[in-house]
Amino acid sequence: MTRVAVGRENGHAISIAFEDHGAGRPVVLIAGFPLDRDSWERQVRVLSAAGHRVITYDRRGFGASSRPETGYDFDTLAADLNALMEHLDLRDVALIGLSTGAGEVARYLGLYGSARVGRVVMLASPLPYLRRTQGNPGGVDPAVFDRARAAIDVDRHSYLQHFLDNAFSDRIGEQVRRAAFTVAAAASPHATAGCVGIWLTDFRADLPKIDVPTLVIHGTEDRILPFAATAQRLPALIHDVRLVPVVGGPHHIAMAYPEVVNPELLQFCRG
């Protein structure tokens, strides 16, 4: 495991932990909340065997990365991703993000453009804008997320268990569920609360800046980020996009349906 510095807090370095293996066209895998880079286990081996250079990393506050008190907003998380991209001098990369990771991909392109990016994949994405307003009637009642933040304040571990139960399906075995809870519980409490607080971010200004081929994969039974409020809306908002609904699929679609996700990733990244 290697690290890249992305900032400082009280004189101490904030660093992002990452793994970088293989050669060929690079792919960067960005995990979903509240897990770490190992949640891509069912994709890493397949992508590597297909000849890709595979980079996985832990966002700040999770996994082996630093645990600062601040920085849990999409501008900062995108800046962390940019620091990694520049550190490795990645070119023609496929950015693959799940859930919160998909938001980081969108904001990265919105802020830094696509000079280093060849393709984009978003799984279980929060795009375009989750908050239900008069101008965004297809969104979700923000009280849902207020209750989530309140639940974290009362009992973070119970909230995480409830979240993972909703993120998975009966296709995810008990041992995997236990391992996921262990990872989630080890995350920074600041990071846990902070990431829930940014799910209502408005990405609509970022979408026109996504000027590379884009693949969207989303479970139709996603109980965290409902399909109708998110993925179903994206073909009308992104220029070059292909939407793959996974019928019956839950939120953590990569872990639950690798037999669907992996062939789609391989074909798309092959270009």
FENFENDA-V771616 format. One record per residue. N is the residue number from 1. PSI is psi in whole degrees, 0 to 359 (* if undefined). Layout:
BEGIN
N|PSI  N|PSI
END
This chain:
BEGIN
1|139  2|166  3|153  4|134  5|137  6|358  7|190  8|151  9|120  10|39  11|357  12|146  13|139  14|123  15|152  16|127  17|134  18|162  19|142  20|109  21|150  22|186  23|180  24|193  25|126  26|146  27|139  28|123  29|124  30|116  31|159  32|157  33|140  34|36  35|184  36|190  37|334  38|350  39|349  40|15  41|321  42|352  43|325  44|313  45|323  46|314  47|319  48|316  49|335  50|1  51|19  52|150  53|123  54|121  55|127  56|149  57|162  58|127  59|158  60|139  61|351  62|156  63|226  64|4  65|167  66|159  67|63  68|165  69|335  70|175  71|12  72|66  73|158  74|332  75|314  76|318  77|323  78|324  79|323  80|316  81|318  82|320  83|320  84|316  85|317  86|320  87|319  88|355  89|53  90|141  91|148  92|40  93|149  94|115  95|122  96|113  97|142  98|129  99|242  100|325  101|326  102|325  103|321  104|321  105|312  106|315  107|326  108|312  109|324  110|325  111|323  112|351  113|186  114|21  115|327  116|358  117|133  118|328  119|158  120|136  121|131  122|121  123|134  124|52  125|148  126|359  127|153  128|325  129|118  130|335  131|124  132|122  133|177  134|324  135|356  136|66  137|344  138|3  139|190  140|146  141|120  142|343  143|334  144|318  145|331  146|318  147|325  148|315  149|321  150|321  151|323  152|319  153|325  154|313  155|89  156|319  157|319  158|320  159|314  160|320  161|316  162|317  163|312  164|324  165|323  166|332  167|332  168|182  169|182  170|357  171|351  172|120  173|165  174|320  175|321  176|319  177|317  178|316  179|319  180|319  181|320  182|316  183|313  184|318  185|333  186|350  187|159  188|132  189|323  190|317  191|320  192|309  193|321  194|319  195|324  196|324  197|345  198|3  199|340  200|13  201|141  202|114  203|6  204|331  205|339  206|331  207|319  208|344  209|356  210|97  211|26  212|160  213|136  214|134  215|128  216|124  217|129  218|136  219|137  220|345  221|31  222|116  223|357  224|309  225|91  226|139  227|315  228|330  229|349  230|268  231|322  232|335  233|344  234|326  235|334  236|353  237|343  238|135  239|307  240|86  241|145  242|127  243|128  244|98  245|134  246|105  247|125  248|358  249|144  250|191  251|306  252|75  253|329  254|323  255|325  256|327  257|58  258|334  259|342  260|312  261|314  262|312  263|323  264|317  265|315  266|315  267|318  268|316  269|335  270|329  271|*
END
